[in-house]
Amino acid sequence: MKKAGILNRHLAGALAELGHGDGVLVCDAGMPIPAGPRVVDLAFRAGVPSFAEVLDGLLAELVVEGATAARELRGPNRALLEGHFRDLELVPHERLKERSAGARLVVRTGEARPYANVLLRCGVFF
């Protein structure tokens, strides 16, 4: 068993399969899950795990070259994303849902605040 990093075997395996340009949707418990992408559902109960916890864990494991979020996002989750991504692209929530259909992986959190969703675009480490 791993002693560090992401312990969830489904998530660790899915991350290992990602390549340059692949999309990863990190979403709240209320985001409609598009048909097609692999889904790793981490939601345990409302707020657990939080959007921030999951995002921080993923960013420790992934190279991300871009991120897109809903323009409607407010409060601590918006500040979190703007702190991580200088060039955060903001689009209407409906457009984010459309783009999410092209994601290769969806990671569902237990977040209960509206619009706590981000579409990450994978980069390369070299």
N, CA and C of each residue as an Amber inpcrd file, in Angstrom:
protein
   378
   0.8490000  -1.1900000   0.0000000   0.0000000   0.0000000   0.0000000
   0.8860000   1.2420000   0.0000000   0.4910000   2.2270000  -0.8060000
   1.2180000   3.4930000  -0.8240000   1.1190000   4.1690000   0.5330000
   2.1640000   4.8670000   0.9380000   2.0870000   5.5960000   2.2030000
   1.9780000   7.1080000   1.9880000   2.0590000   7.5380000   0.7620000
   1.9680000   8.9720000   0.4830000   1.2640000   9.1860000  -0.8440000
   0.8880000  10.4340000  -1.0950000   0.2070000  10.7540000  -2.3380000
  -1.2390000  10.2980000  -2.3050000  -1.7940000  10.0560000  -3.4660000
  -3.2040000   9.6610000  -3.5670000  -3.3420000   8.1740000  -3.2970000
  -4.1440000   7.8340000  -2.3110000  -4.3210000   6.4460000  -1.9160000
  -5.4720000   5.7550000  -2.6410000  -6.4680000   6.5190000  -3.0880000
  -7.6030000   5.9160000  -3.7760000  -7.1070000   5.2440000  -5.0540000
  -7.2370000   3.9300000  -5.1270000  -6.6550000   3.1920000  -6.2550000
  -7.2930000   3.5490000  -7.5890000  -8.5710000   3.8500000  -7.5760000
  -9.2440000   4.2150000  -8.8250000  -8.7110000   5.5500000  -9.3480000
  -8.5290000   6.5020000  -8.4450000  -8.0300000   7.8110000  -8.8490000
  -6.5590000   7.7340000  -9.2470000  -5.7500000   7.0280000  -8.4810000
  -4.3260000   6.9020000  -8.8050000  -4.1410000   6.2650000 -10.1820000
  -4.9140000   5.2340000 -10.4720000  -4.8310000   4.5750000 -11.7750000
  -5.2850000   5.4710000 -12.9090000  -6.3650000   6.1990000 -12.6950000
  -6.8750000   7.1010000 -13.7290000  -5.8830000   8.2220000 -14.0240000
  -5.2340000   8.7520000 -13.0060000  -4.2550000   9.8170000 -13.2100000
  -3.0550000   9.3150000 -13.9960000  -2.6610000   8.0740000 -13.7360000
  -1.5040000   7.4970000 -14.4310000  -1.7670000   7.3280000 -15.9230000
  -3.0220000   7.2390000 -16.3230000  -3.3790000   7.0450000 -17.7280000
  -3.5210000   8.3520000 -18.5110000  -3.4690000   9.4940000 -17.8420000
  -3.6790000  10.7760000 -18.5130000  -2.4730000  11.1820000 -19.3380000
  -2.7480000  11.8920000 -20.4160000  -1.6830000  12.3930000 -21.2760000
  -1.8420000  13.8760000 -21.5360000  -0.8950000  14.4190000 -22.2800000
  -0.8760000  15.8380000 -22.5930000  -2.1690000  16.2550000 -23.2850000
  -2.7910000  17.2860000 -22.7540000  -4.0090000  17.8180000 -23.3390000
  -5.2880000  17.1990000 -22.8260000  -5.1850000  16.0900000 -22.0850000
  -6.3960000  15.4610000 -21.5540000  -7.0700000  16.3770000 -20.5290000
  -8.3990000  16.3150000 -20.4850000  -9.1710000  17.1160000 -19.5510000
  -9.5620000  16.3310000 -18.3200000  -9.5080000  17.0240000 -17.1740000
  -9.9430000  16.4530000 -15.8950000 -10.9280000  17.4330000 -15.2880000
 -12.1680000  17.0000000 -15.1120000 -13.1740000  17.8280000 -14.4620000
 -13.1900000  17.4970000 -12.9790000 -12.9100000  18.4890000 -12.1510000
 -13.0430000  18.3540000 -10.6980000 -14.3240000  19.0960000 -10.3640000
 -15.3040000  18.3920000  -9.7900000 -16.6200000  19.0110000  -9.6630000
 -17.2420000  18.8190000  -8.2890000 -18.2160000  19.6750000  -8.0200000
 -18.9740000  19.5830000  -6.7800000 -20.0170000  18.4820000  -6.8890000
 -20.7010000  18.2210000  -5.7930000 -21.6630000  17.1240000  -5.7390000
 -22.8810000  17.3710000  -6.6280000 -23.1120000  18.6220000  -7.0390000
 -24.2930000  18.9260000  -7.8350000 -24.0670000  19.0290000  -9.3290000
 -22.8330000  18.9540000  -9.7750000 -22.5420000  19.0970000 -11.2130000
 -23.0460000  17.8720000 -11.9640000 -23.7820000  18.0660000 -13.0520000
 -24.1940000  16.9120000 -13.8580000 -22.9570000  16.2120000 -14.4310000
 -22.8960000  14.9080000 -14.2870000 -21.7570000  14.1350000 -14.7680000
 -22.0120000  13.7650000 -16.2310000 -21.1130000  14.1780000 -17.1290000
 -21.3230000  13.8420000 -18.5370000 -21.1410000  12.3520000 -18.7950000
 -21.8570000  11.8440000 -19.7800000 -21.6840000  10.4410000 -20.1720000
 -20.3820000  10.3220000 -20.9450000 -19.6440000   9.2740000 -20.7030000
 -18.4280000   9.0310000 -21.4620000 -17.1610000   8.9870000 -20.6480000
 -16.7990000  10.0860000 -19.9280000 -15.5280000  10.0640000 -19.2130000
 -15.5370000   9.0570000 -18.0540000 -14.3340000   8.6270000 -17.6990000
 -14.1730000   7.8090000 -16.4980000 -14.5230000   8.6910000 -15.2970000
 -15.2310000   8.1430000 -14.3210000 -15.6630000   8.9030000 -13.1460000
 -15.0890000   8.2620000 -11.8940000 -14.4580000   9.0910000 -11.0630000
 -14.0320000   8.6700000  -9.7370000 -14.8120000   9.5440000  -8.7650000
 -15.7420000   8.9300000  -8.0540000 -16.6200000   9.6520000  -7.1410000
 -16.0550000   9.5500000  -5.7310000 -15.5440000  10.6600000  -5.2200000
 -14.9600000  10.6990000  -3.8820000 -15.9410000  11.2150000  -2.8330000
 -17.1320000  11.6760000  -3.2720000 -18.0920000  12.2810000  -2.3440000
 -18.4930000  11.2840000  -1.2660000 -18.3660000  11.7320000  -0.0280000
 -18.7200000  10.9030000   1.1220000 -19.9870000  11.4340000   1.7700000
 -20.0130000  12.7340000   1.9890000 -21.2020000  13.4470000   2.4790000
 -21.0120000  14.9110000   2.1160000 -22.0240000  15.7220000   2.3420000
 -21.9480000  17.1300000   1.9560000 -20.7000000  17.7820000   2.5470000
 -19.8390000  18.2740000   1.6660000 -18.6290000  18.9610000   2.0930000
 -17.4100000  18.0840000   2.2860000 -17.5750000  16.7730000   2.1900000
 -16.4620000  15.8400000   2.4460000 -16.2850000  14.9120000   1.2620000
 -15.1190000  14.8960000   0.6270000 -14.0270000  15.8420000   0.7890000
 -14.3620000  17.1530000   0.0910000 -13.7260000  18.2090000   0.5480000
 -13.9930000  19.5210000  -0.0330000 -13.3370000  19.6560000  -1.3990000
 -13.8220000  20.6060000  -2.1480000 -13.2470000  20.9470000  -3.4520000
 -11.7690000  21.3000000  -3.2850000 -11.4500000  22.1060000  -2.2680000
 -10.0670000  22.5430000  -2.0330000  -9.1560000  21.3590000  -1.7300000
  -9.5950000  20.4420000  -0.9040000  -8.7720000  19.2790000  -0.5620000
  -8.4690000  18.4270000  -1.7820000  -9.4910000  18.1740000  -2.5740000
  -9.3080000  17.3350000  -3.7590000  -8.4240000  18.0520000  -4.7810000
  -8.6890000  19.3300000  -5.0160000  -7.8840000  20.0700000  -5.9810000
  -6.4160000  20.1050000  -5.5550000  -6.1500000  20.3910000  -4.2920000
  -4.7680000  20.4270000  -3.8120000  -4.0830000  19.0760000  -3.9910000
  -4.8010000  17.9920000  -3.7100000  -4.2320000  16.6560000  -3.8970000
  -3.9270000  16.3610000  -5.3530000  -4.8330000  16.7510000  -6.2450000
  -4.6190000  16.5170000  -7.6730000  -3.4580000  17.3500000  -8.2090000
  -3.3660000  18.5840000  -7.7690000  -2.2980000  19.4470000  -8.2620000
  -0.9200000  18.9870000  -7.7800000  -0.8790000  18.2380000  -6.6930000
   0.3890000  17.6620000  -6.2380000   0.8180000  16.5040000  -7.1320000
  -0.1210000  15.9370000  -7.8920000   0.1450000  14.7640000  -8.7220000
   0.2070000  15.0670000 -10.2140000  -0.4020000  16.1720000 -10.6520000
  -0.5470000  16.4740000 -12.0780000   0.2360000  17.7100000 -12.4980000
   0.6240000  17.7250000 -13.7590000   1.1020000  18.9510000 -14.3960000
  -0.1110000  19.5210000 -15.1190000  -0.4590000  20.7610000 -14.8210000
  -1.6380000  21.3910000 -15.4130000  -1.1840000  22.6070000 -16.2050000
  -1.5960000  22.6550000 -17.4840000  -1.2020000  23.7980000 -18.3160000
  -2.3230000  24.8050000 -18.5090000  -3.5190000  24.4840000 -18.0260000
  -4.6200000  25.4260000 -18.1360000  -5.8190000  24.9750000 -17.3320000
  -6.6600000  25.9400000 -16.9780000  -7.8450000  25.6360000 -16.1830000
  -8.9950000  26.5420000 -16.6010000 -10.2020000  25.9720000 -16.5780000
 -11.4120000  26.7020000 -16.9330000 -12.4450000  26.4910000 -15.8320000
 -13.0890000  27.5770000 -15.4220000 -14.1210000  27.5030000 -14.3760000
 -15.3170000  28.3450000 -14.7930000 -16.3970000  28.2070000 -14.0310000
 -17.6150000  28.9710000 -14.3010000 -17.4520000  30.4130000 -13.8370000
 -17.8470000  31.3120000 -14.6710000 -17.8180000  32.7390000 -14.3440000
 -18.6350000  33.0290000 -13.0800000 -19.6500000  32.2200000 -12.8150000
 -20.5390000  32.4470000 -11.6760000 -19.9190000  32.0870000 -10.3280000
 -18.7870000  31.4020000 -10.3210000 -18.1210000  30.9800000  -9.0850000
 -17.7780000  32.1880000  -8.2180000 -18.0780000  32.0920000  -6.9210000
 -17.8200000  33.1800000  -5.9710000 -17.1430000  32.6370000  -4.7130000
 -16.7010000  33.5320000  -3.8700000 -16.2360000  33.1950000  -2.5270000
 -14.9070000  32.4610000  -2.4770000 -14.7460000  31.6210000  -1.4370000
 -13.4570000  30.9730000  -1.2040000 -13.0000000  30.0700000  -2.3530000
 -13.9130000  29.4120000  -3.0180000 -13.5000000  28.5260000  -4.1100000
 -12.9880000  29.3200000  -5.3040000 -13.5600000  30.4810000  -5.5520000
 -13.0330000  31.3360000  -6.6360000 -11.6330000  31.8300000  -6.2700000
 -11.4610000  32.2600000  -5.0330000 -10.1450000  32.7190000  -4.5780000
  -9.1230000  31.5840000  -4.6720000  -9.5450000  30.3840000  -4.3410000
  -8.6640000  29.2140000  -4.4330000  -8.1820000  29.0230000  -5.8700000
  -9.1100000  29.0290000  -6.8170000  -8.7440000  28.8170000  -8.2190000
  -7.8790000  29.9510000  -8.7490000  -8.2320000  31.1800000  -8.4220000
  -7.4320000  32.3130000  -8.8910000  -6.0370000  32.2990000  -8.2670000
  -5.9110000  31.7410000  -7.0730000  -4.6070000  31.6020000  -6.4470000
  -3.7380000  30.5470000  -7.1090000  -4.3500000  29.5070000  -7.6270000
  -3.6130000  28.4220000  -8.2850000  -3.3240000  28.7050000  -9.7550000
  -4.2250000  29.3990000 -10.4320000  -4.1270000  29.5590000 -11.8790000
  -4.1600000  31.0380000 -12.2630000  -3.0180000  31.5810000 -12.6230000
  -2.9210000  32.9900000 -13.0240000  -3.7920000  33.2870000 -14.2370000
  -3.8410000  32.3550000 -15.1820000  -4.5840000  32.5560000 -16.4250000
  -5.8880000  31.7620000 -16.4290000  -6.5700000  31.7210000 -15.3000000
  -7.8350000  30.9950000 -15.1960000  -8.8290000  31.5320000 -16.2150000
  -9.3400000  30.6370000 -17.0470000 -10.3590000  31.0170000 -18.0340000
 -11.7240000  30.9020000 -17.3740000 -12.5200000  31.9480000 -17.4830000
 -13.8680000  31.9450000 -16.9130000 -14.8840000  31.9630000 -18.0400000
 -15.8120000  31.0120000 -18.0110000 -16.8560000  30.8920000 -19.0280000
 -18.1980000  30.7290000 -18.3170000 -19.3060000  30.9850000 -18.9880000
 -20.6060000  30.7290000 -18.3700000 -20.7170000  29.2580000 -17.9560000
 -21.4380000  29.0290000 -16.8670000 -21.5660000  27.6740000 -16.3270000
 -22.0840000  26.6790000 -17.3740000 -23.0230000  27.1110000 -18.1920000
 -23.5540000  26.2230000 -19.2270000 -22.4660000  25.8150000 -20.2170000
 -21.5690000  26.7320000 -20.5270000 -20.4480000  26.4220000 -21.4420000
 -19.4690000  25.4640000 -20.7780000 -19.2430000  25.6190000 -19.4740000
 -18.3770000  24.6900000 -18.7560000 -18.9610000  23.2810000 -18.7990000
 -20.2640000  23.1670000 -18.6260000 -20.9020000  21.8450000 -18.7040000
 -20.7270000  21.2390000 -20.0930000 -20.8570000  22.0450000 -21.1410000
 -20.6540000  21.5460000 -22.5060000 -19.2290000  21.0480000 -22.7020000
 -18.2650000  21.8190000 -22.2550000 -16.8600000  21.4320000 -22.3920000
 -16.5130000  20.1890000 -21.5770000 -17.2070000  19.9970000 -20.4710000
 -16.9360000  18.8580000 -19.5910000 -17.1760000  17.5270000 -20.2880000
 -18.0280000  17.5350000 -21.3050000 -18.3010000  16.3030000 -22.0420000
 -17.0420000  15.7600000 -22.7140000 -16.0600000  16.6290000 -22.9680000
 -14.8200000  16.2070000 -23.5980000 -13.7370000  15.7840000 -22.6240000
 -14.0380000  15.8130000 -21.3360000 -13.0390000  15.4260000 -20.3310000
 -12.7650000  13.9280000 -20.4070000 -11.5660000  13.5550000 -20.0790000
 -11.2160000  12.1350000 -20.0230000 -11.5190000  11.5450000 -18.6490000
 -11.4970000  12.4040000 -17.6160000 -11.7090000  11.9670000 -16.2360000
 -12.5550000  12.9890000 -15.5040000 -13.4930000  12.5050000 -14.6880000
 -14.2920000  13.3490000 -13.8030000 -14.0100000  12.9050000 -12.3770000
 -13.6430000  13.8640000 -11.5190000 -13.4220000  13.5870000 -10.1000000
 -14.4750000  14.3760000  -9.3380000 -15.4060000  13.6480000  -8.7070000
 -16.5230000  14.2780000  -7.9850000 -16.1650000  14.4080000  -6.5170000
 -16.2660000  15.6320000  -6.0040000 -16.0020000  15.8970000  -4.5940000
 -17.3230000  15.9500000  -3.8320000 -17.2350000  16.1230000  -2.5380000
 -18.4400000  16.2800000  -1.7280000 -18.8310000  17.7310000  -1.5420000
 -18.1640000  18.6310000  -2.2690000 -18.4100000  20.0650000  -2.1130000
 -19.8830000  20.3860000  -2.2970000 -20.4050000  21.2500000  -1.4270000
 -21.8170000  21.6070000  -1.4660000 -22.0440000  23.0730000  -1.8330000
 -20.9710000  23.8220000  -2.1370000 -21.1230000  25.2210000  -2.5640000
 -21.3070000  25.2550000  -4.0740000 -22.1860000  26.1250000  -4.5670000
 -22.4570000  26.1750000  -6.0080000 -21.2370000  26.5310000  -6.8530000
 -21.1810000  25.9380000  -8.0190000 -20.2040000  26.2350000  -9.0700000
 -18.7620000  25.8880000  -8.6970000 -18.5460000  25.0140000  -7.7330000
 -17.1890000  24.6030000  -7.3480000 -16.7310000  23.5200000  -8.3190000
 -16.4360000  23.9440000  -9.5310000 -16.0490000  23.0360000 -10.6060000
 -14.9110000  23.6580000 -11.3790000 -13.9800000  22.8230000 -11.8440000
 -12.9020000  23.3290000 -12.6770000 -12.5170000  22.2370000 -13.6680000
 -12.2840000  22.6460000 -14.8810000 -11.8200000  21.7310000 -15.9300000
 -10.3310000  21.9940000 -16.1240000  -9.5130000  20.9990000 -15.7980000
  -8.0750000  21.1030000 -15.8920000  -7.6010000  20.5260000 -17.2170000
  -6.5870000  21.1340000 -17.8090000  -5.9730000  20.6050000 -19.0150000
  -4.5580000  20.1590000 -18.6590000  -4.2970000  18.8590000 -18.8480000
  -3.0220000  18.2880000 -18.4420000  -1.8850000  18.7840000 -19.3150000
  -0.7530000  18.9590000 -18.6700000   0.4630000  19.3270000 -19.3590000
   1.4450000  18.1620000 -19.3150000   2.7000000  18.4470000 -19.5530000
   3.7470000  17.4290000 -19.4920000   4.8190000  17.8970000 -18.5120000
   5.5390000  16.9530000 -17.9340000   6.5070000  17.2930000 -16.8930000
   7.9120000  17.5250000 -17.4320000   8.1040000  17.4650000 -18.7280000
   9.4460000  17.6970000 -19.2950000   9.4120000  18.7880000 -20.3350000
